[in-house]
Amino acid sequence: MGNIIEGIETILTLYYNLVKQGVEVVRNYQDGLTEVLCYPDELNQVWTNLIHNAIGAMDNCGVLTLEVRAENQSLLVGVTDSGKGIAPEILPRIF
């Protein structure tokens, strides 16, 4: 069992020095979410990668938006950054 929001907040704490120097963090967390059956350590690695990549995509300056909400029987987690995005010519080769 794990609390998704606590895991994300733990990773934000680890990246505090990068975030405090120009990244605004917007948290859109749904109230009342319960723990979910998961592998918390593995999910923390996912949050680490997503947050690290988002900060890098913004060159350590911009808006990082994190969203956690329940929908139907699922928990949705969104990580959005205000970086310039992926160059259109590279997109076809990503997936």
C-alpha positions as CSV (number, residue, x, y, z in Angstrom):
1,M,0.0,0.0,0.0
2,G,1.2,3.5,-0.7
3,N,0.2,7.1,-0.7
4,I,0.9,8.6,-4.1
5,I,0.9,12.2,-3.0
6,E,3.4,11.5,-0.1
7,G,5.7,9.8,-2.6
8,I,5.6,12.7,-5.0
9,E,6.2,15.2,-2.2
10,T,9.2,13.1,-1.0
11,I,10.8,13.5,-4.5
12,L,10.0,17.2,-4.5
13,T,11.9,17.5,-1.2
14,L,14.9,15.7,-2.8
15,Y,14.8,18.2,-5.7
16,Y,14.2,21.2,-3.4
17,N,17.5,23.0,-4.3
18,L,16.7,22.9,-8.0
19,V,13.0,23.8,-7.5
20,K,13.7,26.8,-5.3
21,Q,15.9,28.4,-7.9
22,G,13.3,29.3,-10.5
23,V,10.7,26.5,-10.7
24,E,7.2,27.2,-9.5
25,V,5.4,24.0,-8.4
26,V,1.7,23.9,-8.8
27,R,0.0,21.1,-6.9
28,N,-3.5,20.0,-8.0
29,Y,-4.1,17.1,-5.6
30,Q,-7.6,15.9,-5.1
31,D,-8.7,15.8,-1.5
32,G,-9.6,12.6,0.3
33,L,-7.5,10.2,-1.8
34,T,-6.7,7.0,0.0
35,E,-3.7,4.7,-0.2
36,V,-3.5,2.4,-3.2
37,L,-2.1,-1.1,-3.7
38,C,1.2,-0.4,-5.4
39,Y,5.0,-0.7,-5.1
40,P,5.8,2.7,-3.5
41,D,9.6,2.4,-4.1
42,E,9.2,1.7,-7.8
43,L,6.7,4.5,-8.2
44,N,9.1,6.9,-6.4
45,Q,11.6,6.1,-9.1
46,V,9.0,7.0,-11.7
47,W,8.2,10.3,-10.0
48,T,12.0,11.0,-9.8
49,N,12.4,10.4,-13.5
50,L,9.4,12.5,-14.5
51,I,10.2,15.4,-12.2
52,H,13.9,15.4,-13.1
53,N,13.1,15.4,-16.8
54,A,10.5,18.1,-16.4
55,I,13.0,20.4,-14.5
56,G,15.6,19.7,-17.2
57,A,13.2,20.5,-20.0
58,M,12.5,23.9,-18.5
59,D,16.2,24.6,-18.0
60,N,15.5,24.9,-14.2
61,C,13.1,27.8,-14.7
62,G,9.4,27.6,-15.3
63,V,6.2,26.0,-14.0
64,L,5.9,22.4,-12.9
65,T,2.3,21.2,-12.5
66,L,1.5,18.0,-10.6
67,E,-2.0,16.6,-10.6
68,V,-3.3,13.6,-8.7
69,R,-7.0,12.6,-9.0
70,A,-9.3,9.6,-8.9
71,E,-11.4,8.8,-12.0
72,N,-13.7,5.8,-12.0
73,Q,-11.6,3.0,-10.6
74,S,-8.3,4.6,-11.5
75,L,-5.8,7.1,-10.0
76,L,-4.5,9.6,-12.6
77,V,-1.2,11.3,-12.1
78,G,-0.1,14.2,-14.4
79,V,3.2,15.9,-14.6
80,T,3.3,18.9,-16.9
81,D,6.2,21.4,-17.4
82,S,6.4,24.7,-19.2
83,G,9.4,23.7,-21.3
84,K,9.6,24.2,-25.0
85,G,8.7,20.6,-25.8
86,I,10.0,18.1,-28.2
87,A,11.1,19.3,-31.6
88,P,8.5,18.2,-34.2
89,E,11.2,16.4,-36.3
90,I,12.1,14.2,-33.4
91,L,8.5,13.2,-32.4
92,P,8.1,10.3,-34.9
93,R,11.2,8.6,-33.4
94,I,10.2,8.7,-29.8
95,F,7.7,5.9,-29.5
